[in-house]
């Protein structure tokens, strides 16, 4: 399928134009009862705007096209905005499952040779103590207080974004690296899979074709990373309250109740 763009993030502003007020993502923040939660929610317009702001801020901090950037942030609305922001600037998010253990984490991060590290304070503390990416890291951005490990806080960087700013998703070629995703390591040493923007766009096209997914559907992914495809497909995302690294241990009502509450049409 031919596209007028090749950056995977370009789907988001398009969907923000087509269905600005429709729910893009709902994330559980507070338990109200068995399987019942209060959800923080963003529309497609909000998700697009927040990721635009972060993209602008990241570029001002030197995280730009081609910069490999470790992202260690817990699943949250901010996680999705950050990931799309990295795609928008043409940077290369490096995503590693923290559950693989400290030794493998260091090996994976060193192998990826990142220039930037974006993470919560606990991730930066582990980075400083374990020496992750020591040889190649130049930019450190904290999603939270910077504490003693230096770098810049994302909150501080966002205060420098002008109120009248505008952001245009950077052009990328189909063959440009879009992300480096490490396997879980369940069958051996975790391996880094290199995805191009062309790979991601082809996957979106095939998922849409094979499953006949249409804008307006509602997805409940039990693996948060797969939710990144949803905005490209025009689907709303409802994140369930669970430990994605231990799906068999989820409380059944934490899956059943949001399916009923949001009228979920699709689930992985």
TITOR-570298 format. One record per residue (C-alpha): residue number from 1; residue in one letter; x, y, z negated. Coordinates in Angstrom, 1 decimal. Example, Ala and Ser with C-alpha at 12.3 -4.5 7.8 and 13.67 -1.06 7.14 Angstrom:
// TITOR-570298
+-----+--------+--------+--------+--------+
! num ! residu !     c1 !     c2 !     c3 !
+-----+--------+--------+--------+--------+
!   1 !      a !   12.3 !   -4.5 !   -7.8 !
!   2 !      s !   13.7 !   -1.1 !   -7.1 !
+-----+--------+--------+--------+--------+
END
This chain:
// TITOR-570298
+-----+--------+--------+--------+--------+
! num ! residu !     c1 !     c2 !     c3 !
+-----+--------+--------+--------+--------+
!   1 !      x !    0.0 !    0.0 !    0.0 !
!   2 !      x !    1.4 !    3.4 !    1.0 !
!   3 !      x !    1.5 !    6.1 !   -1.7 !
!   4 !      x !    2.1 !    9.9 !   -1.4 !
!   5 !      x !    4.2 !    9.6 !   -4.6 !
!   6 !      x !    6.5 !    7.0 !   -6.1 !
!   7 !      x !    6.9 !    8.1 !   -9.8 !
!   8 !      x !    4.7 !    5.7 !  -11.8 !
!   9 !      x !    3.8 !    8.7 !  -14.1 !
!  10 !      x !    2.1 !   10.5 !  -11.3 !
!  11 !      x !   -1.1 !    8.4 !  -11.8 !
!  12 !      x !   -1.7 !   10.1 !  -15.2 !
!  13 !      x !   -2.2 !   13.7 !  -13.9 !
!  14 !      x !   -4.3 !   12.3 !  -11.1 !
!  15 !      x !   -6.6 !   10.5 !  -13.6 !
!  16 !      x !   -6.7 !   13.6 !  -15.7 !
!  17 !      x !   -8.1 !   15.5 !  -12.7 !
!  18 !      x !  -10.6 !   12.8 !  -11.9 !
!  19 !      x !  -11.9 !   12.0 !  -15.4 !
!  20 !      x !  -10.5 !   14.7 !  -17.8 !
!  21 !      x !  -12.9 !   14.1 !  -20.7 !
!  22 !      x !  -13.0 !   10.3 !  -20.6 !
!  23 !      x !  -11.3 !    8.4 !  -23.4 !
!  24 !      x !   -7.7 !    7.5 !  -22.5 !
!  25 !      x !   -6.5 !    6.0 !  -25.7 !
!  26 !      x !   -7.9 !    5.2 !  -29.2 !
!  27 !      x !   -5.5 !    4.2 !  -32.0 !
!  28 !      x !   -6.6 !    2.9 !  -35.5 !
!  29 !      x !   -5.4 !    5.2 !  -38.3 !
!  30 !      x !   -7.5 !    4.4 !  -41.3 !
!  31 !      x !   -9.4 !    1.3 !  -42.5 !
!  32 !      x !  -13.0 !    1.9 !  -43.3 !
!  33 !      x !  -14.1 !   -1.7 !  -43.9 !
!  34 !      x !  -13.7 !   -5.3 !  -42.5 !
!  35 !      x !  -12.6 !   -4.8 !  -38.9 !
!  36 !      x !  -13.8 !   -1.1 !  -39.1 !
!  37 !      x !  -11.3 !    1.7 !  -38.6 !
!  38 !      x !  -11.1 !    5.4 !  -38.0 !
!  39 !      x !   -9.5 !    5.9 !  -34.6 !
!  40 !      x !   -7.4 !    8.9 !  -33.4 !
!  41 !      x !   -8.5 !    9.5 !  -29.8 !
!  42 !      x !   -7.1 !   11.4 !  -26.8 !
!  43 !      x !   -8.9 !   12.0 !  -23.5 !
!  44 !      x !   -7.0 !   11.7 !  -20.2 !
!  45 !      x !   -6.6 !   15.5 !  -20.1 !
!  46 !      x !   -5.1 !   15.4 !  -23.6 !
!  47 !      x !   -2.7 !   12.6 !  -23.0 !
!  48 !      x !   -1.6 !   14.3 !  -19.8 !
!  49 !      x !   -1.1 !   17.6 !  -21.5 !
!  50 !      x !    0.7 !   16.2 !  -24.5 !
!  51 !      x !    3.1 !   14.2 !  -22.3 !
!  52 !      x !    3.7 !   17.3 !  -20.2 !
!  53 !      x !    4.7 !   19.3 !  -23.3 !
!  54 !      x !    7.1 !   16.5 !  -24.4 !
!  55 !      x !    8.5 !   16.2 !  -20.9 !
!  56 !      x !    9.2 !   19.9 !  -20.8 !
!  57 !      x !   10.9 !   19.7 !  -24.3 !
!  58 !      x !   12.9 !   16.7 !  -23.4 !
!  59 !      x !   14.4 !   18.4 !  -20.3 !
!  60 !      x !   15.3 !   21.4 !  -22.4 !
!  61 !      x !   17.2 !   19.0 !  -24.7 !
!  62 !      x !   19.1 !   17.4 !  -21.8 !
!  63 !      x !   17.0 !   14.3 !  -21.3 !
!  64 !      x !   16.4 !   14.5 !  -17.6 !
!  65 !      x !   16.3 !   12.3 !  -14.4 !
!  66 !      x !   18.3 !    9.2 !  -14.7 !
!  67 !      x !   19.1 !    9.5 !  -18.4 !
!  68 !      x !   18.8 !    6.1 !  -20.1 !
!  69 !      x !   16.9 !    6.7 !  -23.3 !
!  70 !      x !   16.3 !    4.2 !  -26.1 !
!  71 !      x !   12.8 !    4.7 !  -27.4 !
!  72 !      x !   12.1 !    3.3 !  -30.9 !
!  73 !      x !    8.8 !    4.7 !  -32.1 !
!  74 !      x !    6.0 !    2.7 !  -33.7 !
!  75 !      x !    2.8 !    2.2 !  -31.6 !
!  76 !      x !    0.8 !    5.5 !  -31.9 !
!  77 !      x !   -0.6 !    8.2 !  -29.7 !
!  78 !      x !    2.8 !    9.8 !  -29.8 !
!  79 !      x !    4.4 !    6.6 !  -28.5 !
!  80 !      x !    2.3 !    6.7 !  -25.3 !
!  81 !      x !    2.9 !   10.4 !  -24.8 !
!  82 !      x !    6.6 !   10.0 !  -25.2 !
!  83 !      x !    6.8 !    7.0 !  -22.7 !
!  84 !      x !    4.9 !    8.9 !  -20.1 !
!  85 !      x !    7.0 !   12.0 !  -20.7 !
!  86 !      x !   10.1 !   10.0 !  -20.1 !
!  87 !      x !    8.7 !    8.7 !  -16.8 !
!  88 !      x !    7.6 !   12.2 !  -15.8 !
!  89 !      x !   11.1 !   13.6 !  -16.2 !
!  90 !      x !   12.5 !   10.6 !  -14.3 !
!  91 !      x !   14.5 !    9.4 !  -17.3 !
!  92 !      x !   14.8 !    5.6 !  -17.9 !
!  93 !      x !   13.2 !    4.4 !  -21.2 !
!  94 !      x !   15.0 !    1.5 !  -22.8 !
!  95 !      x !   12.5 !   -0.6 !  -24.8 !
!  96 !      x !   13.8 !   -3.3 !  -27.1 !
!  97 !      x !   11.6 !   -5.3 !  -29.5 !
!  98 !      x !   12.9 !   -4.5 !  -33.1 !
!  99 !      x !   11.8 !   -8.0 !  -34.1 !
! 100 !      x !   14.8 !   -9.6 !  -32.3 !
! 101 !      x !   17.2 !   -8.8 !  -35.2 !
! 102 !      x !   19.9 !   -6.3 !  -35.9 !
! 103 !      x !   22.7 !   -8.3 !  -34.1 !
! 104 !      x !   20.7 !   -8.7 !  -30.9 !
! 105 !      x !   19.5 !   -5.1 !  -31.1 !
! 106 !      x !   23.1 !   -3.8 !  -31.1 !
! 107 !      x !   24.0 !   -6.1 !  -28.2 !
! 108 !      x !   21.0 !   -5.0 !  -26.1 !
! 109 !      x !   21.5 !   -1.3 !  -26.7 !
! 110 !      x !   25.2 !   -1.5 !  -26.0 !
! 111 !      x !   24.5 !   -3.4 !  -22.8 !
! 112 !      x !   22.0 !   -0.8 !  -21.7 !
! 113 !      x !   24.5 !    2.0 !  -22.1 !
! 114 !      x !   22.0 !    4.7 !  -23.2 !
! 115 !      x !   22.8 !    8.4 !  -23.2 !
! 116 !      x !   19.8 !    9.3 !  -25.4 !
! 117 !      x !   18.2 !    7.8 !  -28.5 !
! 118 !      x !   14.6 !    8.8 !  -29.4 !
! 119 !      x !   13.2 !    7.3 !  -32.5 !
! 120 !      x !   11.7 !    7.5 !  -36.0 !
! 121 !      x !   14.0 !    8.3 !  -38.9 !
! 122 !      x !   14.3 !    4.7 !  -39.9 !
! 123 !      x !   15.5 !    3.8 !  -36.4 !
! 124 !      x !   18.1 !    6.5 !  -36.5 !
! 125 !      x !   19.3 !    5.4 !  -39.9 !
! 126 !      x !   19.7 !    1.8 !  -38.5 !
! 127 !      x !   21.5 !    3.3 !  -35.5 !
! 128 !      x !   23.9 !    5.3 !  -37.6 !
! 129 !      x !   24.6 !    2.3 !  -40.0 !
! 130 !      x !   24.9 !   -0.3 !  -37.2 !
! 131 !      x !   26.7 !    1.8 !  -34.6 !
! 132 !      x !   24.1 !    1.3 !  -31.9 !
! 133 !      x !   25.2 !    2.9 !  -28.6 !
! 134 !      x !   28.1 !    4.7 !  -30.3 !
! 135 !      x !   30.1 !    4.6 !  -27.1 !
! 136 !      x !   27.6 !    6.2 !  -24.8 !
! 137 !      x !   25.0 !    8.2 !  -26.8 !
! 138 !      x !   25.1 !   12.0 !  -26.3 !
! 139 !      x !   21.5 !   13.0 !  -27.3 !
! 140 !      x !   19.7 !   12.1 !  -30.5 !
! 141 !      x !   16.0 !   13.1 !  -30.9 !
! 142 !      x !   14.1 !   12.3 !  -34.1 !
! 143 !      x !   10.3 !   11.7 !  -34.1 !
! 144 !      x !   10.1 !   13.0 !  -37.6 !
! 145 !      x !   12.8 !   14.7 !  -39.9 !
! 146 !      x !   16.3 !   14.7 !  -38.6 !
! 147 !      x !   17.7 !   14.0 !  -42.0 !
! 148 !      x !   21.5 !   13.5 !  -42.1 !
! 149 !      x !   22.1 !   11.9 !  -38.8 !
! 150 !      x !   22.1 !   15.0 !  -36.7 !
! 151 !      x !   20.4 !   15.6 !  -33.4 !
! 152 !      x !   17.1 !   17.4 !  -32.8 !
! 153 !      x !   13.6 !   16.8 !  -34.1 !
! 154 !      x !   10.9 !   16.4 !  -31.5 !
! 155 !      x !    8.7 !   18.8 !  -33.5 !
! 156 !      x !   11.4 !   21.5 !  -33.4 !
! 157 !      x !   11.9 !   20.9 !  -29.6 !
! 158 !      x !    8.2 !   21.3 !  -29.0 !
! 159 !      x !    8.1 !   24.7 !  -30.7 !
! 160 !      x !   10.3 !   26.0 !  -27.9 !
! 161 !      x !    7.7 !   25.1 !  -25.2 !
! 162 !      x !    6.1 !   28.3 !  -23.9 !
! 163 !      x !    2.3 !   28.5 !  -24.3 !
! 164 !      x !    1.9 !   29.2 !  -20.6 !
! 165 !      x !    4.2 !   26.4 !  -19.5 !
! 166 !      x !    3.4 !   24.3 !  -16.5 !
! 167 !      x !    5.0 !   20.9 !  -15.7 !
! 168 !      x !    5.3 !   19.0 !  -12.4 !
! 169 !      x !    6.2 !   15.3 !  -12.6 !
! 170 !      x !    9.7 !   14.9 !  -11.0 !
! 171 !      x !   10.0 !   13.1 !   -7.7 !
! 172 !      x !   11.6 !    9.7 !   -7.8 !
! 173 !      x !   12.3 !    7.2 !   -5.0 !
! 174 !      x !   10.6 !    3.8 !   -5.1 !
! 175 !      x !   14.1 !    2.2 !   -5.7 !
! 176 !      x !   15.0 !    4.5 !   -8.6 !
! 177 !      x !   15.2 !    2.7 !  -12.0 !
! 178 !      x !   12.1 !    3.4 !  -14.0 !
! 179 !      x !   12.7 !    1.4 !  -17.2 !
! 180 !      x !   14.8 !   -1.3 !  -18.8 !
! 181 !      x !   12.7 !   -3.7 !  -20.8 !
! 182 !      x !   14.3 !   -6.4 !  -22.9 !
! 183 !      x !   12.8 !   -9.8 !  -23.3 !
! 184 !      x !   11.8 !  -11.1 !  -26.8 !
! 185 !      x !   14.8 !  -13.5 !  -27.0 !
! 186 !      x !   12.5 !  -16.4 !  -27.8 !
! 187 !      x !   14.3 !  -18.6 !  -25.3 !
! 188 !      x !   17.9 !  -17.3 !  -26.0 !
! 189 !      x !   19.7 !  -14.0 !  -26.0 !
! 190 !      x !   17.4 !  -11.2 !  -25.0 !
! 191 !      x !   17.8 !  -10.1 !  -21.4 !
! 192 !      x !   17.3 !   -6.6 !  -20.0 !
! 193 !      x !   14.9 !   -6.5 !  -17.0 !
! 194 !      x !   15.4 !   -3.5 !  -14.7 !
! 195 !      x !   12.1 !   -2.1 !  -13.3 !
! 196 !      x !   12.0 !    0.4 !  -10.5 !
! 197 !      x !    9.2 !    2.8 !   -9.9 !
! 198 !      x !    8.3 !    0.8 !   -6.8 !
! 199 !      x !    8.0 !   -2.4 !   -9.0 !
! 200 !      x !    5.6 !   -0.7 !  -11.4 !
! 201 !      x !    3.5 !    0.8 !   -8.6 !
! 202 !      x !    3.3 !   -2.6 !   -6.9 !
! 203 !      x !    2.2 !   -4.2 !  -10.1 !
! 204 !      x !   -0.5 !   -1.6 !  -10.6 !
! 205 !      x !   -1.8 !   -2.3 !   -7.1 !
! 206 !      x !   -1.8 !   -6.0 !   -7.6 !
! 207 !      x !   -3.4 !   -5.9 !  -11.0 !
! 208 !      x !   -6.1 !   -3.7 !   -9.6 !
! 209 !      x !   -6.7 !   -5.9 !   -6.6 !
! 210 !      x !   -6.6 !   -9.3 !   -8.3 !
! 211 !      x !   -8.8 !   -8.4 !  -11.3 !
! 212 !      x !  -11.0 !   -5.8 !   -9.4 !
! 213 !      x !  -10.3 !   -3.3 !  -12.1 !
! 214 !      x !  -12.1 !    0.0 !  -11.7 !
! 215 !      x !  -11.9 !    3.4 !  -13.4 !
! 216 !      x !  -14.2 !    3.5 !  -16.4 !
! 217 !      x !  -13.3 !    0.0 !  -17.7 !
! 218 !      x !  -12.1 !   -0.3 !  -21.3 !
! 219 !      x !   -9.0 !   -2.4 !  -22.2 !
! 220 !      x !   -8.0 !   -3.9 !  -25.5 !
! 221 !      x !   -4.3 !   -5.0 !  -25.2 !
! 222 !      x !   -2.8 !   -7.1 !  -28.0 !
! 223 !      x !    0.6 !   -6.1 !  -26.7 !
! 224 !      x !    0.9 !   -2.3 !  -26.7 !
! 225 !      x !    3.4 !   -2.1 !  -23.9 !
! 226 !      x !    0.9 !   -3.5 !  -21.4 !
! 227 !      x !   -1.4 !   -0.5 !  -22.3 !
! 228 !      x !    1.0 !    1.7 !  -20.3 !
! 229 !      x !   -0.6 !    0.3 !  -17.1 !
! 230 !      x !   -4.1 !    1.4 !  -18.2 !
! 231 !      x !   -4.0 !    5.1 !  -17.3 !
! 232 !      x !   -2.7 !    4.2 !  -13.8 !
! 233 !      x !   -5.8 !    2.0 !  -13.5 !
! 234 !      x !   -8.1 !    4.6 !  -14.9 !
! 235 !      x !   -8.9 !    2.4 !  -17.9 !
! 236 !      x !   -9.4 !    3.5 !  -21.4 !
! 237 !      x !   -7.2 !    1.8 !  -24.0 !
! 238 !      x !   -8.3 !    0.7 !  -27.4 !
! 239 !      x !   -5.4 !   -0.5 !  -29.6 !
! 240 !      x !   -6.4 !   -3.1 !  -32.2 !
! 241 !      x !   -5.0 !   -3.1 !  -35.8 !
! 242 !      x !   -2.5 !   -5.9 !  -35.7 !
! 243 !      x !    1.1 !   -6.9 !  -35.7 !
! 244 !      x !    1.8 !   -7.4 !  -32.0 !
! 245 !      x !    4.8 !   -9.6 !  -32.8 !
! 246 !      x !    2.5 !  -12.0 !  -34.7 !
! 247 !      x !   -0.7 !  -12.2 !  -32.6 !
! 248 !      x !   -1.8 !  -15.5 !  -34.1 !
! 249 !      x !   -2.0 !  -13.9 !  -37.6 !
! 250 !      x !   -4.4 !  -11.1 !  -36.7 !
! 251 !      x !   -7.6 !  -10.9 !  -38.6 !
! 252 !      x !  -10.4 !  -11.9 !  -36.1 !
! 253 !      x !  -12.6 !   -9.0 !  -37.1 !
! 254 !      x !   -9.9 !   -6.6 !  -36.2 !
! 255 !      x !  -10.3 !   -7.8 !  -32.6 !
! 256 !      x !  -14.1 !   -8.5 !  -32.6 !
! 257 !      x !  -15.2 !   -5.2 !  -34.1 !
! 258 !      x !  -13.5 !   -2.8 !  -31.6 !
! 259 !      x !  -14.7 !   -5.0 !  -28.7 !
! 260 !      x !  -18.2 !   -4.3 !  -29.9 !
! 261 !      x !  -17.7 !   -0.7 !  -30.9 !
! 262 !      x !  -16.1 !    0.4 !  -27.7 !
! 263 !      x !  -17.8 !   -2.0 !  -25.3 !
! 264 !      x !  -14.4 !   -3.5 !  -24.2 !
! 265 !      x !  -14.5 !   -4.9 !  -20.7 !
! 266 !      x !  -10.9 !   -6.2 !  -20.4 !
! 267 !      x !   -8.5 !   -7.8 !  -22.8 !
! 268 !      x !   -5.0 !   -9.3 !  -22.6 !
+-----+--------+--------+--------+--------+
END
